[in-house]
Amino acid sequence: MIKKHTALLAAGIGAALILTGCSNDDNSSDNAASATSSNAWTTPAAPTIDMSRFGALPAVPAPAAPTVDCSYPAGGPVAKPVQAPAGTGISDEGTATVALTTNQGPIGLTLDRAAAPCTVNSFVSLTQQGYFDGTPCHRLSTTPGLQILQCGDPTGKGTGGPGYEFANEYPTTAYAPTDAAAQQPLVYPRGTIAMANAGPDTNGSQFFLVYADSVLPPQYTVFGTISDEGLATIEKIAAAGDDGSMSAGGGAPNTAVTIETAKVA
Protein backbone atom coordinates (compact mmCIF):
# COMPACT_ATOMS: atom_id res chain seq x y z
CA MET A 1 0.00 0.00 0.00
CA ILE A 2 1.44 3.32 -1.04
CA LYS A 3 0.87 6.95 -0.24
CA LYS A 4 -2.01 8.62 -2.01
CA HIS A 5 -0.87 11.72 -3.81
CA THR A 6 -2.11 14.35 -6.21
CA ALA A 7 0.18 17.00 -7.69
CA LEU A 8 -1.36 20.44 -7.34
CA LEU A 9 -0.01 22.78 -10.01
CA ALA A 10 -1.23 26.29 -9.28
CA ALA A 11 -0.07 29.28 -11.28
CA GLY A 12 1.71 31.76 -9.03
CA ILE A 13 2.66 29.20 -6.40
CA GLY A 14 5.71 28.06 -8.33
CA ALA A 15 5.80 24.51 -6.92
CA ALA A 16 3.99 21.21 -7.07
CA LEU A 17 2.21 20.60 -3.79
CA ILE A 18 1.19 17.12 -2.66
CA LEU A 19 -1.54 15.81 -0.43
CA THR A 20 -0.94 12.29 0.78
CA GLY A 21 -3.61 9.74 1.47
CA CYS A 22 -4.12 6.01 0.95
CA SER A 23 -4.38 3.78 -2.09
CA ASN A 24 -4.26 0.10 -2.94
CA ASP A 25 -2.42 0.80 -6.22
CA ASP A 26 1.25 -0.13 -5.79
CA ASN A 27 3.65 2.17 -7.66
CA SER A 28 7.26 2.75 -6.67
CA SER A 29 7.34 6.23 -8.19
CA ASP A 30 4.60 7.27 -5.78
CA ASN A 31 6.73 6.12 -2.90
CA ALA A 32 9.64 8.14 -4.22
CA ALA A 33 7.49 11.25 -4.49
CA SER A 34 6.57 11.15 -0.83
CA ALA A 35 9.71 9.67 0.71
CA THR A 36 11.95 11.52 3.10
CA SER A 37 14.93 13.03 1.31
CA SER A 38 18.32 11.86 2.55
CA ASN A 39 20.05 15.03 1.36
CA ALA A 40 19.84 18.25 3.35
CA TRP A 41 19.17 21.35 1.27
CA THR A 42 17.88 24.85 1.79
CA THR A 43 14.58 26.06 0.39
CA PRO A 44 14.29 29.78 -0.39
CA ALA A 45 11.60 31.63 1.52
CA ALA A 46 8.28 31.21 -0.29
CA PRO A 47 6.67 34.39 -1.61
CA THR A 48 3.34 35.60 -0.37
CA ILE A 49 0.49 34.40 -2.59
CA ASP A 50 -1.94 36.97 -3.98
CA MET A 51 -5.20 35.14 -3.32
CA SER A 52 -7.16 37.70 -5.36
CA ARG A 53 -5.71 36.07 -8.47
CA PHE A 54 -7.74 32.93 -7.81
CA GLY A 55 -11.47 32.34 -7.89
CA ALA A 56 -13.72 31.33 -5.00
CA LEU A 57 -15.33 27.96 -4.55
CA PRO A 58 -18.76 27.73 -6.18
CA ALA A 59 -21.89 28.03 -4.07
CA VAL A 60 -23.11 24.84 -2.42
CA PRO A 61 -26.06 23.62 -4.49
CA ALA A 62 -29.41 23.15 -2.78
CA PRO A 63 -30.26 19.48 -2.14
CA ALA A 64 -32.59 18.00 -4.74
CA ALA A 65 -34.21 15.70 -2.15
CA PRO A 66 -34.04 15.28 1.65
CA THR A 67 -32.00 12.07 1.37
CA VAL A 68 -29.43 10.47 -0.91
CA ASP A 69 -27.98 6.99 -1.33
CA CYS A 70 -24.23 6.55 -0.89
CA SER A 71 -21.84 3.84 -2.02
CA TYR A 72 -18.82 2.70 -0.01
CA PRO A 73 -17.07 -0.04 -2.02
CA ALA A 74 -14.08 -1.86 -0.59
CA GLY A 75 -10.77 -0.17 -1.34
CA GLY A 76 -7.32 -0.58 0.17
CA PRO A 77 -6.20 -2.59 3.18
CA VAL A 78 -7.71 -1.73 6.55
CA ALA A 79 -5.54 0.45 8.79
CA LYS A 80 -7.92 0.03 11.74
CA PRO A 81 -10.92 -2.33 11.76
CA VAL A 82 -14.25 -0.59 11.15
CA GLN A 83 -17.54 -1.26 9.42
CA ALA A 84 -18.45 0.69 6.31
CA PRO A 85 -21.41 2.98 7.02
CA ALA A 86 -24.96 2.36 5.87
CA GLY A 87 -25.56 3.97 2.50
CA THR A 88 -29.34 4.15 2.08
CA GLY A 89 -31.52 7.13 2.87
CA ILE A 90 -28.70 9.39 4.08
CA SER A 91 -29.80 12.88 5.11
CA ASP A 92 -28.43 15.80 3.13
CA GLU A 93 -29.89 18.43 5.43
CA GLY A 94 -28.48 20.14 8.52
CA THR A 95 -25.13 19.77 10.23
CA ALA A 96 -23.26 17.44 12.57
CA THR A 97 -20.81 18.57 15.24
CA VAL A 98 -17.63 16.65 16.03
CA ALA A 99 -15.24 17.53 18.87
CA LEU A 100 -11.61 16.50 18.40
CA THR A 101 -9.63 16.43 21.62
CA THR A 102 -5.93 16.55 20.79
CA ASN A 103 -2.80 16.66 22.93
CA GLN A 104 -2.31 20.22 21.65
CA GLY A 105 -5.81 21.51 22.32
CA PRO A 106 -9.42 21.18 21.12
CA ILE A 107 -10.47 21.28 17.47
CA GLY A 108 -14.20 21.65 16.93
CA LEU A 109 -15.70 20.68 13.57
CA THR A 110 -19.10 21.49 12.06
CA LEU A 111 -19.94 19.10 9.23
CA ASP A 112 -22.25 20.22 6.41
CA ARG A 113 -24.56 17.50 5.13
CA ALA A 114 -25.92 19.69 2.30
CA ALA A 115 -22.43 20.03 0.80
CA ALA A 116 -21.30 16.42 1.20
CA PRO A 117 -23.86 14.04 2.74
CA CYS A 118 -21.94 10.84 1.93
CA THR A 119 -18.69 12.27 3.29
CA VAL A 120 -20.34 13.48 6.50
CA ASN A 121 -22.08 10.11 6.87
CA SER A 122 -18.72 8.32 6.64
CA PHE A 123 -16.93 10.74 8.97
CA VAL A 124 -19.63 10.48 11.62
CA SER A 125 -19.63 6.68 11.35
CA LEU A 126 -15.85 6.50 11.72
CA THR A 127 -16.02 8.86 14.70
CA GLN A 128 -18.70 6.79 16.42
CA GLN A 129 -16.63 3.63 15.91
CA GLY A 130 -13.59 5.25 17.57
CA TYR A 131 -11.56 5.14 14.37
CA PHE A 132 -9.87 8.50 14.95
CA ASP A 133 -9.16 7.94 18.66
CA GLY A 134 -5.45 7.75 19.44
CA THR A 135 -4.37 8.64 15.89
CA PRO A 136 -1.72 11.15 14.78
CA CYS A 137 -1.99 14.09 12.43
CA HIS A 138 0.86 13.06 10.17
CA ARG A 139 1.32 16.03 7.88
CA LEU A 140 1.69 19.78 8.25
CA SER A 141 2.25 22.22 5.40
CA THR A 142 3.11 25.84 6.11
CA THR A 143 3.84 26.77 2.48
CA PRO A 144 1.96 29.89 1.35
CA GLY A 145 -0.80 28.58 -0.89
CA LEU A 146 -1.10 25.30 1.01
CA GLN A 147 -1.41 25.75 4.77
CA ILE A 148 -3.01 22.64 6.18
CA LEU A 149 -2.85 20.03 8.92
CA GLN A 150 -3.65 16.53 7.67
CA CYS A 151 -5.05 13.77 9.88
CA GLY A 152 -7.13 10.60 9.69
CA ASP A 153 -4.53 7.88 9.09
CA PRO A 154 -4.18 5.51 12.05
CA THR A 155 -0.78 4.33 10.75
CA GLY A 156 0.64 7.86 10.87
CA LYS A 157 2.41 7.23 7.55
CA GLY A 158 -0.05 8.77 5.10
CA THR A 159 -0.89 5.30 3.78
CA GLY A 160 -3.82 4.23 5.97
CA GLY A 161 -7.54 4.10 5.33
CA PRO A 162 -10.75 2.44 6.51
CA GLY A 163 -10.82 -0.30 3.86
CA TYR A 164 -13.46 1.41 1.73
CA GLU A 165 -13.63 4.37 -0.63
CA PHE A 166 -16.31 6.76 -1.81
CA ALA A 167 -16.97 9.33 -4.48
CA ASN A 168 -16.06 13.00 -4.52
CA GLU A 169 -18.80 15.46 -3.62
CA TYR A 170 -18.88 19.28 -3.55
CA PRO A 171 -17.10 21.16 -5.09
CA THR A 172 -16.12 18.52 -7.67
CA THR A 173 -19.76 17.75 -8.42
CA ALA A 174 -20.45 21.41 -9.25
CA TYR A 175 -18.58 20.86 -12.54
CA ALA A 176 -19.22 18.65 -15.56
CA PRO A 177 -16.62 15.85 -15.84
CA THR A 178 -15.14 17.42 -18.97
CA ASP A 179 -15.14 21.00 -17.68
CA ALA A 180 -11.58 22.35 -17.71
CA ALA A 181 -12.51 24.68 -14.84
CA ALA A 182 -12.62 21.63 -12.56
CA GLN A 183 -8.81 21.52 -12.74
CA GLN A 184 -8.17 25.23 -12.19
CA PRO A 185 -6.97 26.39 -8.75
CA LEU A 186 -9.46 28.05 -6.44
CA VAL A 187 -9.22 29.36 -2.90
CA TYR A 188 -10.11 26.87 -0.18
CA PRO A 189 -10.75 29.41 2.59
CA ARG A 190 -9.32 29.39 6.09
CA GLY A 191 -11.45 27.20 8.33
CA THR A 192 -12.33 24.61 5.67
CA ILE A 193 -12.35 20.85 6.27
CA ALA A 194 -11.73 18.73 3.15
CA MET A 195 -10.89 15.17 2.19
CA ALA A 196 -7.46 14.07 0.99
CA ASN A 197 -7.48 11.70 -1.96
CA ALA A 198 -5.42 9.98 -4.64
CA GLY A 199 -7.63 11.19 -7.45
CA PRO A 200 -11.36 11.36 -8.09
CA ASP A 201 -13.57 9.06 -6.01
CA THR A 202 -10.81 7.64 -3.78
CA ASN A 203 -11.84 9.25 -0.50
CA GLY A 204 -11.31 7.22 2.67
CA SER A 205 -10.55 8.55 6.15
CA GLN A 206 -7.81 11.13 5.65
CA PHE A 207 -8.83 14.77 5.87
CA PHE A 208 -7.10 18.12 6.03
CA LEU A 209 -7.78 21.23 8.05
CA VAL A 210 -7.14 24.53 6.25
CA TYR A 211 -5.79 27.10 8.72
CA ALA A 212 -5.01 29.80 6.12
CA ASP A 213 -6.44 30.39 2.64
CA SER A 214 -5.02 27.71 0.33
CA VAL A 215 -5.03 27.21 -3.44
CA LEU A 216 -6.26 23.88 -4.82
CA PRO A 217 -8.27 22.63 -7.78
CA PRO A 218 -11.86 21.76 -6.80
CA GLN A 219 -11.02 18.07 -6.57
CA TYR A 220 -11.05 17.78 -2.77
CA THR A 221 -14.43 17.32 -1.12
CA VAL A 222 -15.33 20.14 1.25
CA PHE A 223 -17.49 18.92 4.10
CA GLY A 224 -17.41 21.42 6.93
CA THR A 225 -15.72 24.16 8.91
CA ILE A 226 -13.34 24.49 11.86
CA SER A 227 -14.17 26.37 15.06
CA ASP A 228 -12.22 29.49 16.03
CA GLU A 229 -10.83 27.58 19.00
CA GLY A 230 -9.75 24.80 16.66
CA LEU A 231 -8.02 27.24 14.34
CA ALA A 232 -6.10 28.63 17.31
CA THR A 233 -4.96 25.10 18.17
CA ILE A 234 -3.81 24.43 14.60
CA GLU A 235 -2.01 27.77 14.36
CA LYS A 236 -0.09 26.91 17.54
CA ILE A 237 0.96 23.62 15.94
CA ALA A 238 1.91 25.36 12.68
CA ALA A 239 4.04 27.92 14.50
CA ALA A 240 6.50 25.15 15.43
CA GLY A 241 6.86 24.14 11.77
CA ASP A 242 7.44 20.71 10.25
CA ASP A 243 10.39 18.41 9.63
CA GLY A 244 10.46 18.97 5.85
CA SER A 245 10.28 15.26 5.14
CA MET A 246 7.99 15.56 2.09
CA SER A 247 9.71 16.38 -1.17
CA ALA A 248 6.89 18.67 -2.35
CA GLY A 249 6.92 20.68 0.88
CA GLY A 250 5.84 20.13 4.45
CA GLY A 251 6.22 17.02 6.52
CA ALA A 252 5.52 15.68 9.98
CA PRO A 253 4.68 18.44 12.49
CA ASN A 254 7.64 19.33 14.71
CA THR A 255 5.10 19.41 17.53
CA ALA A 256 3.61 15.92 17.53
CA VAL A 257 -0.19 15.98 17.26
CA THR A 258 -2.45 13.15 18.39
CA ILE A 259 -6.23 13.04 18.22
CA GLU A 260 -6.90 11.58 21.64
CA THR A 261 -10.66 11.31 21.17
CA ALA A 262 -13.22 12.28 18.53
CA LYS A 263 -16.84 12.59 19.64
CA VAL A 264 -20.07 13.42 17.83
CA ALA A 265 -21.79 16.09 19.91
C-alpha positions, 0 to 999 in steps of 0.5 A: 500500500502506497501513499495517495498523492495528487500533484497540485499545479497552481499558477503563481505558487511556483511549486507542485504541492502534494496531499498524501492519502491512501491507495491500494495501487502499488507504484514505486514512483509514488513512494519516491514522491513522498519519501523523506529526502536523505540530502539536506538542502535549503529552500528559499523563503516562499513568496506571499500568494496573492489570493485575489488572483484565484477564484472562489469555490462555487456556491453549495447547491441546494439538495434536490431531495431530503435524502441520498444513497451513498456507495462505499465499495471496498478499497485498500487494506484496513488500517484500523478495523471498522464497518463501512457505514450504511448507504441508504436514505442518508440525510443531506440536510443540517449539520453534525458537530464533532469535537476532536480532543488533541494533545495540543488543544481542542479542534471543533468541527461542524460538518455540512450534510448539504455540501457532502452528505456521503462524506459526512455520513462516513466521517460520523460513522468512523467517529462513532466507531472510535476510528480516529481515537489515538491517531496522529496528524501526520502532515503539516504544510506551512507553504503559502498557498497550502497551509493545512494540517492533515489527519485521519490515518491511524498508521501515521504514515499517510498510507492508511484508510478504513478499507473502503472508498467513496466518491467525490462530492462538492465542489467537484460535483459542481462541474461537468466531468469534462469541464476544464474549470474543474482543474483550475486552482481556487481558494479553499478558505481558512477554516475549511475541512476537506478530504485528501485523496489519490484522485477522483472518487478515492476518499477514505478517512484522511482529511485536512484542516485549512488554517489559512487560505489555500489554493487547490483545484476543486477536486477535494471534497469540502465537508465542513468548517473548523471552530475558532478555537480549533483554528487557534490550536492548529495555528499553535501547531503550525508555529512550530513548523514541520520536519520537511520530510515531504519532497513537495513541501511540508512534513511531519509536524515538529510538535507531535499531534495526536487526536486523543478522542473524537466525539459526535456532539 
